[in-house]
Amino acid sequence: MAQYAYKAIDRKGKSISGLYEASGLEDLEYRLSNNGLDLVTAQPARQSQTLFARKRLTRRDLIVFFIDLEQMATAGIPIIESLAEMRDSIASPTMREILSGLIDAISGGKTLSEAMAAYPKIFNQMTIKLIVAGEKSGNMAHVFKEAKDALRWEDDVVRKTRKLASYPAFVGTVVFAVVCFLMIYLVPKLVTFILSMDQEVPFMTRTLIATSEIFVNHWVAILIAPIVFFIASRQLLKRSRRARLWYDEHKLSVPLLGEAMQKLLLSRFTRNFALLYDAGVSILDCLKISQETVTNTYLAGELEYIREQVAEGATLNEAFATARLFPPLVLRMLKVGETTGELGTSITNVSEFYSRDVNELIDRIQAKIEPGMTIFLGLILGWIMLSVLGPIYSVITKIQF
């Protein structure tokens, strides 16, 4: 099939344009007609058009998508009519194309979950499993609400993660820029004055001069080195599974930051697990889907080992106890949940506890980073001042009154 850039008119006379896959113009006209659109013009899409139109959907787009589905399902509107209504009113060409694909698949006899499975980069396995559970129970409005809440919660987790990583990076960049300014611009001017006094230069001052000369003579390498290191590290982690595993394991041991990242991971895992379990998904499938959705390869390996233990007959609490990443709180709640038969509720409580704890921990990290960076800058400035004022003080003390 080829991509066609088309212009069409819907039943309300509104002009709609976008991209659509079809085997030819007749097939395109037939497909658009089935979706309530009358084709006006069409031509094969250029690659630049395809790349521009296929703008990546954000998590917020999917949240709005499930909000609309929840409201229409609550009102009793059939799913295919709900999708058609959204397609005719949505502005995003990418989302309109996906909605058209879902409508075509459902019109061809597929279920909503089967239609969504054709877009694995848009709808992950957890979302599809929730939809399958809703199709079996018949309560689609509840499932759409759960999917919406899960995406909102995930969006909040991502926001916290970015906040956790961006603040130290920003402050570190500012400190690095200040140090470069001092060493490249300010210190050389002071060094010229110091050397003009024809006095013995103290060791601290010689160290400052040597450091400044390194910055002055190799400033290009110093500025480029962090960028090159960042790009090279990303490529290494992307191509080497062993390096990625080592990095994902050891970054959880970094003081404060590692603790926050670990709690974010556990919060996300427990939330997804509880959501799937309450939807009627088996424990083995819950573990498998959770393993596929986590971003940390070390945690994914732990979950794979746990799933193997459960498959061999171990209880969930026993299997989690053999892993090294999960703290006693998780193990206790798993044991309570298995004993009382309220496993989903127990795991949800763990997730909510970690979510609250992460917020407090991020605030503590920020509170410690600010004075830490201030002290570091103070030490740098103090070193420069002592290195400059030391020789001046020596000259002053030798003056005879």
C-alpha positions as CSV (number, residue, x, y, z in Angstrom):
1,M,0.0,0.0,0.0
2,A,1.0,3.6,-0.6
3,Q,0.5,6.8,1.4
4,Y,-1.8,9.3,-0.2
5,A,-2.2,13.0,0.8
6,Y,-5.9,13.7,0.4
7,K,-8.5,16.4,0.8
8,A,-12.0,15.4,1.6
9,I,-15.3,16.7,2.9
10,D,-17.2,15.1,5.8
11,R,-21.0,14.9,6.3
12,K,-21.1,18.3,7.8
13,G,-19.4,19.9,4.8
14,K,-16.1,20.4,6.7
15,S,-12.9,20.2,4.7
16,I,-10.5,17.6,6.0
17,S,-6.9,16.8,4.8
18,G,-4.4,14.2,5.9
19,L,-2.6,11.0,4.9
20,Y,-4.1,7.6,4.3
21,E,-2.8,4.2,3.2
22,A,-4.5,2.6,0.2
23,S,-3.7,0.4,-2.7
24,G,-4.9,3.0,-5.2
25,L,-7.1,6.0,-5.7
26,E,-10.3,3.8,-6.0
27,D,-9.4,2.0,-2.8
28,L,-8.7,5.3,-1.1
29,E,-12.1,6.7,-2.2
30,Y,-13.8,3.6,-1.0
31,R,-12.0,3.7,2.4
32,L,-12.8,7.3,2.9
33,S,-16.4,6.8,1.9
34,N,-16.7,4.1,4.6
35,N,-15.5,6.7,7.1
36,G,-18.1,9.2,6.0
37,L,-15.8,11.3,3.8
38,D,-16.1,12.3,0.2
39,L,-12.8,12.5,-1.6
40,V,-12.0,15.8,-3.4
41,T,-8.3,15.4,-4.4
42,A,-5.5,13.0,-3.7
43,Q,-1.9,12.4,-4.7
44,P,0.9,10.1,-3.5
45,A,2.5,11.6,-0.5
46,R,6.1,12.7,-0.7
47,Q,8.5,11.5,2.0
48,S,8.8,15.0,3.4
49,Q,5.0,15.2,3.8
50,T,4.9,11.8,5.5
51,L,7.6,12.7,7.9
52,F,6.0,16.0,8.7
53,A,2.5,14.6,9.1
54,R,3.6,11.6,11.2
55,K,4.2,13.8,14.2
56,R,4.7,11.7,17.2
57,L,1.7,11.5,19.5
58,T,2.2,12.7,23.0
59,R,0.9,11.1,26.2
60,R,-1.5,14.0,26.5
61,D,-3.0,13.2,23.1
62,L,-3.7,9.6,24.3
63,I,-5.2,10.9,27.6
64,V,-7.6,13.1,25.7
65,F,-8.4,10.1,23.4
66,F,-9.4,7.9,26.4
67,I,-11.3,10.7,28.0
68,D,-13.5,11.0,24.9
69,L,-13.9,7.3,24.7
70,E,-14.9,7.1,28.4
71,Q,-17.5,9.9,28.0
72,M,-19.0,8.4,24.8
73,A,-19.1,4.8,26.3
74,T,-20.8,6.2,29.4
75,A,-23.4,7.8,27.1
76,G,-24.0,4.5,25.4
77,I,-22.5,5.5,22.0
78,P,-21.2,2.5,20.0
79,I,-17.4,2.4,19.8
80,I,-17.2,2.8,16.0
81,E,-19.5,5.9,16.1
82,S,-17.3,7.3,18.9
83,L,-14.1,6.8,16.9
84,A,-15.8,8.4,13.8
85,E,-16.9,11.4,15.8
86,M,-13.4,11.9,17.2
87,R,-11.8,11.5,13.7
88,D,-14.1,14.1,12.2
89,S,-13.4,16.7,14.9
90,I,-9.7,16.1,15.7
91,A,-7.0,18.4,14.4
92,S,-4.0,16.1,14.5
93,P,-3.4,14.4,11.1
94,T,-1.5,11.6,12.8
95,M,-4.3,10.9,15.3
96,R,-6.9,11.2,12.5
97,E,-5.0,8.5,10.5
98,I,-4.8,6.2,13.5
99,L,-8.6,6.6,14.2
100,S,-9.3,5.9,10.5
101,G,-7.2,2.7,10.8
102,L,-9.1,1.6,13.9
103,I,-12.4,2.3,12.2
104,D,-11.4,0.2,9.2
105,A,-10.2,-2.7,11.3
106,I,-13.3,-2.7,13.4
107,S,-15.5,-2.5,10.3
108,G,-13.6,-5.5,9.0
109,G,-14.7,-7.6,12.0
110,K,-11.8,-7.0,14.5
111,T,-12.3,-6.0,18.1
112,L,-11.0,-2.7,19.5
113,S,-8.1,-4.5,21.2
114,E,-7.1,-6.3,18.0
115,A,-7.3,-3.0,16.1
116,M,-5.1,-1.3,18.6
117,A,-2.6,-4.1,18.5
118,A,-1.7,-2.9,14.9
119,Y,-0.2,0.2,16.5
120,P,2.3,-1.1,19.1
121,K,4.2,2.2,19.3
122,I,1.0,4.0,20.3
123,F,-0.8,1.5,22.4
124,N,1.4,-0.6,24.7
125,Q,0.7,-4.1,25.9
126,M,-0.7,-2.9,29.2
127,T,-3.3,-0.8,27.5
128,I,-4.3,-3.5,25.1
129,K,-4.7,-6.0,28.0
130,L,-7.0,-3.6,29.8
131,I,-9.1,-3.2,26.6
132,V,-9.3,-7.0,26.3
133,A,-10.5,-7.2,29.9
134,G,-13.2,-4.6,29.2
135,E,-14.3,-6.4,26.1
136,K,-14.8,-9.6,28.2
137,S,-16.6,-7.9,31.0
138,G,-18.6,-5.5,28.9
139,N,-17.7,-2.5,31.1
140,M,-15.7,-0.5,28.5
141,A,-16.4,2.9,30.2
142,H,-14.6,1.7,33.4
143,V,-11.7,0.3,31.3
144,F,-11.3,3.6,29.4
145,K,-11.3,5.4,32.7
146,E,-8.6,3.1,34.1
147,A,-6.5,3.6,30.9
148,K,-6.9,7.4,31.2
149,D,-5.9,7.4,34.9
150,A,-2.9,5.1,34.2
151,L,-1.7,7.5,31.5
152,R,-2.2,10.5,33.7
153,W,-0.3,8.8,36.5
154,E,2.5,7.8,34.1
155,D,2.7,11.4,32.8
156,D,3.1,12.6,36.4
157,V,5.9,10.0,37.0
158,V,7.7,11.1,33.8
159,R,7.4,14.7,34.9
160,K,8.9,13.9,38.3
161,T,11.7,11.9,36.6
162,R,12.5,14.9,34.4
163,K,12.4,17.2,37.3
164,L,14.8,14.9,39.2
165,A,17.3,14.8,36.4
166,S,17.0,18.3,34.9
167,Y,17.6,20.3,38.1
168,P,21.0,19.0,38.9
169,A,21.9,19.1,35.2
170,F,20.9,22.8,35.0
171,V,22.7,23.8,38.1
172,G,25.8,21.8,37.1
173,T,25.8,23.5,33.7
174,V,25.7,26.9,35.3
175,V,28.6,26.1,37.7
176,F,30.6,24.7,34.8
177,A,30.0,27.9,32.8
178,V,31.0,30.1,35.7
179,V,34.2,28.1,36.2
180,C,35.0,28.4,32.5
181,F,34.5,32.2,32.6
182,L,36.7,32.5,35.6
183,M,39.5,30.4,34.2
184,I,39.4,31.7,30.6
185,Y,38.7,35.4,31.1
186,L,39.2,36.6,34.7
187,V,42.2,34.6,35.9
188,P,44.6,35.4,33.0
189,K,44.1,39.1,33.7
190,L,45.0,38.6,37.3
191,V,47.9,36.4,36.5
192,T,49.5,39.1,34.3
193,F,49.3,41.4,37.3
194,I,50.8,38.8,39.7
195,L,53.8,38.0,37.4
196,S,54.6,41.7,36.9
197,M,55.5,41.9,40.6
198,D,58.7,39.8,40.1
199,Q,58.0,37.9,43.3
200,E,58.3,34.2,44.0
201,V,54.9,32.7,43.1
202,P,53.4,30.4,45.8
203,F,52.4,26.9,45.0
204,M,48.6,27.6,45.2
205,T,49.1,30.4,42.7
206,R,51.2,28.2,40.4
207,T,48.4,25.6,40.5
208,L,45.8,28.3,39.5
209,I,48.0,29.5,36.7
210,A,48.5,26.0,35.3
211,T,44.8,25.3,35.5
212,S,43.9,28.5,33.8
213,E,46.5,27.8,31.0
214,I,44.8,24.4,30.4
215,F,41.4,26.1,30.0
216,V,42.8,28.9,27.8
217,N,44.8,26.5,25.5
218,H,42.3,23.7,25.3
219,W,39.0,25.5,25.8
220,V,37.5,24.0,22.7
221,A,38.2,20.4,23.9
222,I,36.9,21.2,27.4
223,L,33.6,22.6,26.0
224,I,33.2,19.7,23.5
225,A,34.3,16.9,25.8
226,P,31.1,16.8,27.9
227,I,29.0,16.7,24.7
228,V,31.1,14.0,23.1
229,F,31.1,12.0,26.3
230,F,27.3,12.3,26.5
231,I,26.8,11.2,22.9
232,A,29.3,8.3,23.1
233,S,27.7,7.1,26.4
234,R,24.2,7.1,24.8
235,Q,25.4,5.1,21.8
236,L,27.2,2.6,24.1
237,L,24.2,2.1,26.2
238,K,22.0,1.8,23.1
239,R,24.2,-0.8,21.4
240,S,25.6,-2.8,24.4
241,R,23.1,-4.7,26.5
242,R,25.9,-5.5,29.1
243,A,26.8,-1.8,29.4
244,R,23.1,-0.9,29.7
245,L,22.6,-3.5,32.4
246,W,25.6,-2.3,34.4
247,Y,24.5,1.4,34.1
248,D,20.9,0.6,35.1
249,E,22.0,-1.3,38.1
250,H,24.6,1.0,39.5
251,K,22.7,4.3,38.9
252,L,20.3,3.0,41.6
253,S,23.2,3.1,44.1
254,V,23.9,6.8,43.6
255,P,23.3,8.7,46.9
256,L,19.9,10.4,47.1
257,L,19.4,10.3,43.3
258,G,19.6,6.5,43.1
259,E,17.1,6.2,46.0
260,A,14.6,8.5,44.2
261,M,15.0,6.7,40.9
262,Q,14.5,3.3,42.6
263,K,11.3,4.5,44.2
264,L,10.0,5.9,41.0
265,L,10.7,2.6,39.2
266,L,9.0,0.6,42.0
267,S,6.0,3.0,42.1
268,R,5.5,2.6,38.3
269,F,5.9,-1.2,38.4
270,T,3.5,-1.7,41.3
271,R,0.9,0.7,39.8
272,N,0.9,-1.2,36.5
273,F,0.9,-4.6,38.2
274,A,-2.1,-3.7,40.4
275,L,-4.0,-2.2,37.4
276,L,-3.5,-5.4,35.3
277,Y,-4.3,-7.7,38.2
278,D,-7.5,-5.9,39.1
279,A,-8.5,-6.1,35.4
280,G,-8.4,-9.9,35.7
281,V,-5.0,-10.5,34.0
282,S,-3.1,-13.6,35.4
283,I,-0.1,-13.0,37.6
284,L,2.3,-14.4,35.0
285,D,0.9,-12.1,32.4
286,C,1.1,-9.2,34.8
287,L,4.7,-9.9,35.4
288,K,5.4,-10.3,31.7
289,I,3.7,-7.1,30.7
290,S,5.3,-5.2,33.5
291,Q,8.7,-6.5,32.4
292,E,8.1,-5.2,28.9
293,T,6.9,-1.8,30.1
294,V,9.7,-0.9,32.6
295,T,12.6,1.2,31.2
296,N,15.3,-0.2,33.5
297,T,16.9,-3.3,32.2
298,Y,18.1,-4.4,35.6
299,L,14.5,-4.3,37.0
300,A,13.3,-6.1,33.9
301,G,15.8,-8.9,34.6
302,E,14.6,-9.1,38.1
303,L,11.0,-9.4,37.0
304,E,12.0,-12.1,34.5
305,Y,13.6,-14.1,37.3
306,I,10.5,-13.6,39.5
307,R,8.2,-14.8,36.7
308,E,10.3,-17.9,36.3
309,Q,10.0,-18.6,40.0
310,V,6.3,-18.2,40.0
311,A,5.9,-20.4,36.9
312,E,7.8,-23.1,38.8
313,G,5.3,-23.0,41.7
314,A,6.7,-20.4,44.1
315,T,4.3,-17.9,45.7
316,L,4.5,-14.2,44.7
317,N,6.0,-13.3,48.0
318,E,8.6,-16.0,47.9
319,A,9.6,-15.1,44.3
320,F,10.0,-11.4,45.2
321,A,12.0,-12.3,48.3
322,T,14.7,-13.9,46.1
323,A,15.2,-10.7,44.1
324,R,17.6,-8.0,45.4
325,L,15.8,-4.9,44.4
326,F,12.6,-5.0,46.3
327,P,12.6,-3.6,49.9
328,P,10.9,-5.3,52.9
329,L,7.8,-3.0,52.5
330,V,6.9,-4.5,49.1
331,L,7.5,-8.0,50.5
332,R,5.2,-7.4,53.5
333,M,2.4,-5.9,51.4
334,L,2.6,-8.9,49.0
335,K,2.4,-11.3,51.8
336,V,-0.6,-9.4,53.3
337,G,-2.3,-9.2,49.9
338,E,-1.9,-13.0,49.2
339,T,-3.1,-13.8,52.7
340,T,-6.2,-11.6,52.6
341,G,-7.0,-12.1,48.9
342,E,-6.6,-8.4,48.3
343,L,-3.4,-8.4,46.3
344,G,-4.4,-5.6,43.9
345,T,-5.3,-3.3,46.8
346,S,-2.1,-4.1,48.7
347,I,0.1,-3.4,45.7
348,T,-1.8,-0.2,44.9
349,N,-1.1,1.0,48.5
350,V,2.6,0.4,47.9
351,S,2.5,2.4,44.7
352,E,0.7,5.4,46.4
353,F,3.2,5.3,49.3
354,Y,6.2,5.4,46.9
355,S,4.6,8.2,44.9
356,R,4.2,10.4,48.0
357,D,7.7,9.4,49.2
358,V,9.3,10.4,45.9
359,N,7.7,13.9,46.0
360,E,9.3,14.5,49.4
361,L,12.6,13.0,48.4
362,I,12.8,15.2,45.3
363,D,12.2,18.3,47.5
364,R,15.0,17.1,49.9
365,I,17.4,16.6,47.0
366,Q,16.8,20.1,45.6
367,A,17.2,21.5,49.1
368,K,20.6,19.8,49.3
369,I,21.8,20.6,45.8
370,E,21.4,24.4,46.2
371,P,23.8,24.8,49.2
372,G,26.1,22.1,47.8
373,M,26.6,24.0,44.5
374,T,26.9,27.3,46.5
375,I,29.7,25.8,48.7
376,F,31.4,24.4,45.6
377,L,31.4,27.8,43.9
378,G,32.5,29.4,47.1
379,L,35.5,27.1,47.3
380,I,36.5,27.9,43.6
381,L,36.2,31.6,44.3
382,G,38.1,31.3,47.6
383,W,40.9,29.4,45.8
384,I,41.2,32.1,43.2
385,M,41.1,34.9,45.7
386,L,43.8,33.3,47.9
387,S,45.9,32.5,44.9
388,V,45.8,36.1,43.8
389,L,45.9,37.9,47.1
390,G,48.7,35.7,48.5
391,P,51.5,37.2,46.3
392,I,50.0,40.7,46.8
393,Y,50.1,40.2,50.6
394,S,53.8,39.0,50.4
395,V,54.7,42.2,48.5
396,I,52.9,44.4,51.0
397,T,54.6,42.8,54.0
398,K,58.1,43.4,52.5
399,I,57.5,47.1,52.0
400,Q,59.6,49.2,54.5
401,F,57.9,52.1,56.1
